[in-house]
Amino acid sequence: MNVLAQSVTGAGVVLVVAGTLGAVFAAANLVRLHYLSAITLIGCPLIGAGLVVTDGFSLTSAMVALTTVTLALTGPVLSTSTGRFLARIEDEP
C-alpha cells in the first residue's frame, strides 16, 4: 500500500469515526443526520478512492468505485428525505 492510498484511506477512516462519534453524542435527530451526511459525502468516497488506488485497475476496484459513486450520489437525497420526514413528525402535535 503506497503513501497516497494510506493517506486517503486514513483520512476517510478518521472522518467516518469522527462523524460516528458526533452522531452518537448529538442531542437532536436532525443534528445526527448532518453528521451522517458528512460521512456519506466525504468519508466513504475517500475510503473508496484509497481502496481503488491500492487495488489498481481491476474488476474489484470498478465494483468499489461503482458502490462509492452510488453512495455519494444517493446519500444526499436520502438525507434530505429523512430530514423532511423528521421535521414533519416533530411539527405534528
Contacts in CASP RR format, 6 or more apart in sequence:
PFRMAT RR
TARGET T0000
AUTHOR 0000-0000-0000
METHOD contacts of the structure
MODEL  1
MNVLAQSVTGAGVVLVVAGTLGAVFAAANLVRLHYLSAITLIGCPLIGAG
LVVTDGFSLTSAMVALTTVTLALTGPVLSTSTGRFLARIEDEP
1 54 0 8 1.000
2 53 0 8 1.000
2 54 0 8 1.000
4 50 0 8 1.000
4 53 0 8 1.000
5 50 0 8 1.000
5 51 0 8 1.000
5 53 0 8 1.000
5 54 0 8 1.000
8 46 0 8 1.000
8 47 0 8 1.000
8 49 0 8 1.000
8 50 0 8 1.000
8 53 0 8 1.000
9 46 0 8 1.000
9 47 0 8 1.000
9 48 0 8 1.000
9 50 0 8 1.000
9 51 0 8 1.000
9 54 0 8 1.000
10 46 0 8 1.000
10 47 0 8 1.000
11 43 0 8 1.000
11 46 0 8 1.000
12 42 0 8 1.000
12 43 0 8 1.000
12 44 0 8 1.000
12 46 0 8 1.000
12 47 0 8 1.000
13 47 0 8 1.000
15 38 0 8 1.000
15 39 0 8 1.000
15 42 0 8 1.000
15 43 0 8 1.000
15 46 0 8 1.000
16 39 0 8 1.000
16 43 0 8 1.000
16 44 0 8 1.000
16 47 0 8 1.000
19 35 0 8 1.000
19 36 0 8 1.000
19 38 0 8 1.000
19 39 0 8 1.000
20 35 0 8 1.000
20 39 0 8 1.000
22 32 0 8 1.000
22 35 0 8 1.000
23 32 0 8 1.000
23 35 0 8 1.000
23 36 0 8 1.000
26 32 0 8 1.000
26 35 0 8 1.000
29 86 0 8 1.000
29 90 0 8 1.000
30 83 0 8 1.000
30 86 0 8 1.000
30 87 0 8 1.000
33 79 0 8 1.000
33 82 0 8 1.000
33 83 0 8 1.000
33 86 0 8 1.000
36 79 0 8 1.000
37 75 0 8 1.000
37 76 0 8 1.000
37 79 0 8 1.000
40 71 0 8 1.000
40 72 0 8 1.000
40 75 0 8 1.000
40 76 0 8 1.000
40 79 0 8 1.000
41 72 0 8 1.000
41 75 0 8 1.000
41 76 0 8 1.000
44 68 0 8 1.000
44 71 0 8 1.000
44 72 0 8 1.000
45 68 0 8 1.000
45 71 0 8 1.000
45 72 0 8 1.000
47 68 0 8 1.000
48 64 0 8 1.000
48 65 0 8 1.000
48 68 0 8 1.000
49 68 0 8 1.000
51 61 0 8 1.000
51 64 0 8 1.000
52 61 0 8 1.000
52 64 0 8 1.000
52 65 0 8 1.000
55 61 0 8 1.000
55 64 0 8 1.000
END
